[in-house]
Amino acid sequence: MLLTLVLFFLSAITIYLSCEYFVNGIEWCGRHMNLGATTVGTVLAAFGTALPETAVTFTAVVFGSTPEQKDIGVGAAMGGPLVLATVAYGVVGFALWMNRRKLNRGDSVIRVDHKGLAKDQLAFLAVFVVKVGLGLVAFAIKPWLGILFLATYGLYVWREIVSADTAPEEEELEPLKLRPKNASMGWAGLQTVIALCVIGAASHVFVSQLESIGILFGLSPNMVALLLSPVATELPEIMNALIWVRQGKERLALANISGAMMIQATIPSSLGLFFTPWMLDTPLLIAGAITALAVLMLWLLFRRGNVEAKSLMAIALLYCGFAGYVAWHFMH
């Protein structure tokens, strides 16, 4: 038990420190590629930090030898968007509220492109509704629809690159940590890749220890897979958000989350369609409904503009409600 707890906390600390290097390196890579800061968050950073949870789905659905193992992959594909839409946005709100004095702000208003984020929520919701709807029916050509999800993500990336923009505070980059006096593309790329590898390894250890803790406390494997593992695999995005908000770059933090959400709505879904029947049971449908509700609330907030940090913090309460439901479901 003691070793499990030590590895749990050490891996969490390692993920955070590695994310510091990843965020720093990916920003310099984006600068050398002439990408807008928002594109760095939605495409480069999101794709990098989405690798751990995508790997969970890929391993489970492709190499899983039993229906139960494949179900873990489907649970990860549904649990990831739920965590991002609730916990991750709540963390951004909490971090900004806690750092408002450090950032010399008289309020806790989120400084972002509200219209852009509102459009991102609608785009995600449209794809997500189709994703959940396909989990209710079975038909012959269903696996081939996975190609459409991959194409949708490609279209999203193209749109983000074409509409790239930035903000003055996002142009200020800290010196490259690995090579402060030589932030070339080569050194920035090397730092980013090394940090990403460490994040992936530490995330694997973190998830393993989290599952062990779940078993020690008598939680069923299904409950761990649906409730705890998605939180663990989304930890890099959450850590990135904390780092960027601390620097006063909440636009980048939210861009990273929205980009990761689009990845979770498309790539793991395509893998699930390719390699499993993709039929959703009641807990997964509830997860889908709560995710859709959270995204709808976010759309309303960003559409209205002038979003307070506490409003984002309140969205995280939906995950608490889902946790209560899952606990009740598996105990009965």
Buried (B, 14 or more C-beta within 10 A) or exposed (E): EEEBEEBBEBBBEBBBBBBBBBBBBBBBBBBEEEBBBBBBBBBBBBBBBBBBBBBBBBBBBEEBEEEEBBBBBBBBBBBBBBBBBBBBBBBBBBBBBBBBEEBEBEEBBBBBBBEBBBBBBBBBBEBBBBBBEBBEEEEEEBBEBBEBBBEBBEEBBEEBBEEBEBBEBBEEBEEBBBBEEEBEEEBBBBBBBBBBEBBBBBBBBBBBBBBBBBEEEEBBBBBBBBBBBBBBBBBBBBBBBBBBBBBBBBBBBBBBBBBBBBBBBBBBBBBBBBBBBBBBBEBBBBBBEBBBBBBBBBBEBBBEEEBBBEBBBBBBEBBEEBBEBBEEBBEE
